[in-house]
Amino acid sequence: MTLAAASIPPPRLFALVPCAGVGERAGAGGPKQYTLLAGRSLVAHTLNALQDVTRLSGTLVVLSPEDKAFETAVPGFAGWVSREGGATRAQTVANGLQALVAHGASVDDWVLVHDAARCLVRAEWIDTLIDACLTEGDGGLLALPVADTLKSEQSGFVKATIDRRSMWQAQTPQMFRIGPLQEALAEAGAKVTDEAGAMEAAGYSPRLVPGSLENFKVTYPADFDLAERLLRTRT
């Protein structure tokens, strides 16, 4: 190793949590991330799990500009907060990446984008993702092979059965270098629903890292009861 190479610091890892949603599908009477589960807000559980990932250099939460609830819902949060959430997830993440760079992150550093509503994530699952992505490749995401038979629908009826053998269900975190992800999101625009989709469109091949059934996204009313039961039975 040359002296110049030795002087270059290794890339760091940051977490980015888009948290600007309004919870329309949850039926929670407000942003679902602030619903109380097992004694604390949903997003507080999420951020607590990220706090246990010791290799993270920092965590940034991106809120809606109108958000006035976060500090009360997550007292004592030690990370960064940006109230620059956009109209879409893609815009919220893009704005969050700019904020990370403003806080000193490099375009060569890694970012782990994680849904605020995946409050059951565990630090060991995130560490598995980090290990896999640091080893080789363009980055990757936690995901699950689809076990159920898949049907496409038309007007309430089955249109076709879809071959599930190569199908995976995307989860988060999704981990990529900051610079390439910024470029991919700028090229893809608002149509993408996750960071891996933007990277795929830019020609990258994200790695699929097996996750857990528990790492589901709390979205519909019944999900809250299940998430609370699981949180209360954890040791």
C-alpha positions as CSV (number, residue, x, y, z in Angstrom):
1,M,0.0,0.0,0.0
2,T,1.4,3.4,-0.9
3,L,1.6,6.3,1.5
4,A,-1.1,8.2,-0.5
5,A,-3.5,5.3,-0.3
6,A,-2.9,4.8,3.4
7,S,-3.8,8.5,4.0
8,I,-7.2,8.1,2.4
9,P,-9.8,7.4,5.1
10,P,-12.1,4.4,4.6
11,P,-15.7,5.2,3.5
12,R,-18.1,5.7,6.4
13,L,-21.6,4.5,6.8
14,F,-24.7,6.7,7.4
15,A,-28.4,5.9,7.9
16,L,-31.1,8.0,6.2
17,V,-34.7,7.6,7.4
18,P,-37.4,9.1,5.2
19,C,-40.1,10.1,7.6
20,A,-42.2,12.7,5.7
21,G,-45.3,10.5,5.1
22,V,-48.8,11.3,6.2
23,G,-50.0,7.7,6.8
24,E,-53.0,7.7,4.4
25,R,-53.3,3.9,4.3
26,A,-52.8,3.3,8.0
27,G,-56.0,4.8,9.2
28,A,-54.1,6.1,12.2
29,G,-55.6,9.6,12.3
30,G,-52.2,11.2,11.5
31,P,-48.7,10.3,10.4
32,K,-48.3,6.6,11.3
33,Q,-44.7,7.0,12.4
34,Y,-46.0,8.7,15.6
35,T,-48.4,6.0,16.6
36,L,-47.6,4.5,20.0
37,L,-46.5,0.9,20.0
38,A,-45.4,-0.8,23.2
39,G,-45.0,2.4,25.0
40,R,-43.1,4.5,22.4
41,S,-43.7,5.9,19.0
42,L,-43.2,3.7,15.9
43,V,-40.3,5.7,14.6
44,A,-38.7,5.7,18.0
45,H,-38.4,1.9,17.8
46,T,-36.9,2.2,14.3
47,L,-34.3,4.8,15.4
48,N,-33.4,2.8,18.5
49,A,-32.5,-0.2,16.3
50,L,-30.3,2.0,14.1
51,Q,-28.6,3.3,17.2
52,D,-27.5,-0.2,18.0
53,V,-25.6,-0.5,14.7
54,T,-22.2,0.6,16.0
55,R,-20.6,1.1,12.5
56,L,-22.9,3.9,11.6
57,S,-21.3,7.4,11.7
58,G,-24.6,9.2,12.0
59,T,-28.3,9.0,11.3
60,L,-30.4,11.6,9.5
61,V,-34.2,11.7,9.6
62,V,-36.0,13.6,6.8
63,L,-39.3,15.1,7.9
64,S,-42.1,17.1,6.3
65,P,-41.5,20.9,6.4
66,E,-44.7,21.0,8.5
67,D,-43.7,18.4,11.0
68,K,-44.0,19.6,14.6
69,A,-44.3,16.2,16.3
70,F,-40.9,14.6,15.9
71,E,-39.0,16.0,18.9
72,T,-41.9,15.1,21.2
73,A,-42.3,11.6,19.7
74,V,-38.5,10.9,19.8
75,P,-37.1,12.7,22.8
76,G,-33.4,12.8,23.1
77,F,-32.7,11.8,19.5
78,A,-28.9,12.2,19.0
79,G,-28.9,12.3,15.1
80,W,-29.6,14.9,12.5
81,V,-33.0,16.2,11.5
82,S,-33.9,17.8,8.1
83,R,-37.3,19.2,7.4
84,E,-36.9,19.0,3.7
85,G,-39.2,16.1,2.9
86,G,-40.6,16.1,-0.7
87,A,-43.8,15.1,-2.4
88,T,-42.5,11.6,-3.1
89,R,-40.2,9.1,-1.3
90,A,-37.6,9.6,-4.1
91,Q,-37.5,13.4,-3.6
92,T,-37.4,13.0,0.2
93,V,-34.4,10.7,-0.1
94,A,-32.7,12.9,-2.6
95,N,-33.1,15.9,-0.3
96,G,-31.8,13.8,2.6
97,L,-28.7,12.8,0.7
98,Q,-27.9,16.5,0.1
99,A,-28.4,17.1,3.8
100,L,-25.9,14.3,4.6
101,V,-23.3,15.8,2.4
102,A,-23.9,19.2,4.0
103,H,-23.2,17.5,7.4
104,G,-19.8,16.3,6.1
105,A,-20.6,12.9,4.3
106,S,-18.6,12.2,1.2
107,V,-20.1,11.0,-2.1
108,D,-17.9,7.9,-1.6
109,D,-19.5,7.1,1.8
110,W,-22.3,4.6,2.1
111,V,-25.9,5.4,3.0
112,L,-28.4,2.9,4.4
113,V,-31.9,4.1,3.6
114,H,-34.4,2.6,6.0
115,D,-38.2,3.0,6.1
116,A,-39.4,4.7,9.3
117,A,-42.3,2.3,9.4
118,R,-40.1,-0.8,9.6
119,C,-39.9,-0.6,13.3
120,L,-39.1,-4.3,13.9
121,V,-35.7,-4.2,12.2
122,R,-32.8,-5.6,14.3
123,A,-29.2,-4.4,14.4
124,E,-27.9,-7.8,13.5
125,W,-29.9,-7.9,10.2
126,I,-28.4,-4.5,9.3
127,D,-24.9,-5.7,10.1
128,T,-25.5,-8.7,7.8
129,L,-26.4,-6.3,5.0
130,I,-23.4,-4.1,5.7
131,D,-21.0,-7.1,5.6
132,A,-22.5,-8.3,2.3
133,C,-22.3,-4.9,0.6
134,L,-18.8,-4.0,1.8
135,T,-17.5,-7.3,0.5
136,E,-18.3,-6.8,-3.2
137,G,-20.8,-5.3,-5.6
138,D,-22.8,-2.2,-6.2
139,G,-24.6,-2.2,-2.8
140,G,-27.8,-4.1,-1.9
141,L,-30.9,-4.5,0.1
142,L,-32.6,-6.7,2.6
143,A,-35.2,-8.8,0.9
144,L,-37.2,-12.1,1.1
145,P,-37.8,-14.7,-1.5
146,V,-41.6,-14.8,-2.2
147,A,-43.2,-17.9,-0.7
148,D,-46.8,-17.4,-1.7
149,T,-48.4,-18.0,-5.1
150,L,-48.7,-14.7,-6.9
151,K,-51.7,-13.5,-8.9
152,S,-52.1,-10.5,-11.1
153,E,-55.6,-8.9,-11.0
154,Q,-58.0,-7.2,-13.4
155,S,-61.3,-5.7,-12.1
156,G,-61.3,-7.9,-9.0
157,F,-60.6,-11.2,-10.8
158,V,-57.5,-13.2,-11.4
159,K,-55.8,-12.3,-14.7
160,A,-52.8,-14.6,-14.4
161,T,-50.6,-16.6,-12.1
162,I,-47.0,-15.2,-11.9
163,D,-44.0,-17.4,-11.6
164,R,-42.6,-16.7,-8.2
165,R,-39.3,-18.7,-8.5
166,S,-37.2,-15.6,-9.1
167,M,-39.3,-13.1,-7.2
168,W,-38.2,-11.4,-4.0
169,Q,-40.0,-8.9,-1.7
170,A,-37.9,-5.8,-1.2
171,Q,-37.3,-4.5,2.3
172,T,-35.0,-1.9,3.8
173,P,-32.3,-0.9,4.7
174,Q,-31.1,-0.4,1.1
175,M,-27.4,0.4,1.1
176,F,-25.5,2.3,-1.7
177,R,-22.7,4.8,-2.2
178,I,-24.1,8.3,-1.7
179,G,-22.8,9.7,-5.0
180,P,-24.1,7.0,-7.3
181,L,-27.4,7.0,-5.5
182,Q,-27.8,10.7,-6.0
183,E,-27.1,10.4,-9.7
184,A,-29.5,7.4,-10.0
185,L,-32.4,9.2,-8.2
186,A,-31.9,12.3,-10.4
187,E,-32.1,10.3,-13.5
188,A,-35.0,8.1,-12.5
189,G,-37.2,10.9,-11.1
190,A,-40.3,10.4,-9.0
191,K,-41.4,7.1,-10.6
192,V,-39.2,4.9,-8.5
193,T,-40.6,3.5,-5.3
194,D,-37.2,2.4,-3.7
195,E,-33.6,3.2,-4.0
196,A,-32.7,-0.2,-5.6
197,G,-35.1,0.6,-8.4
198,A,-33.3,3.8,-9.2
199,M,-29.9,2.0,-9.1
200,E,-31.2,-0.7,-11.3
201,A,-32.4,1.8,-13.9
202,A,-28.9,3.3,-13.8
203,G,-27.4,0.0,-14.7
204,Y,-26.3,-1.3,-11.3
205,S,-27.1,-4.7,-9.9
206,P,-28.0,-4.5,-6.2
207,R,-27.3,-7.5,-4.1
208,L,-30.2,-9.3,-2.5
209,V,-29.5,-10.1,1.2
210,P,-32.0,-12.4,2.9
211,G,-33.9,-10.5,5.6
212,S,-36.6,-11.5,8.0
213,L,-40.4,-11.8,7.9
214,E,-40.5,-9.6,11.0
215,N,-39.0,-6.7,9.1
216,F,-42.3,-5.8,7.5
217,K,-43.5,-2.3,6.8
218,V,-46.3,-1.2,9.1
219,T,-48.8,0.1,6.5
220,Y,-52.4,-1.1,7.2
221,P,-54.5,-1.0,10.4
222,A,-54.0,-4.7,11.2
223,D,-50.2,-4.2,11.0
224,F,-50.1,-2.1,14.1
225,D,-51.6,-4.8,16.3
226,L,-49.1,-7.4,14.9
227,A,-46.2,-5.0,15.4
228,E,-47.2,-4.3,18.9
229,R,-47.5,-7.9,19.8
230,L,-44.1,-8.7,18.4
231,L,-42.4,-5.7,20.1
232,R,-43.9,-6.7,23.5
233,T,-42.7,-10.3,23.2
234,R,-39.1,-9.4,22.4
235,T,-36.4,-9.8,24.9
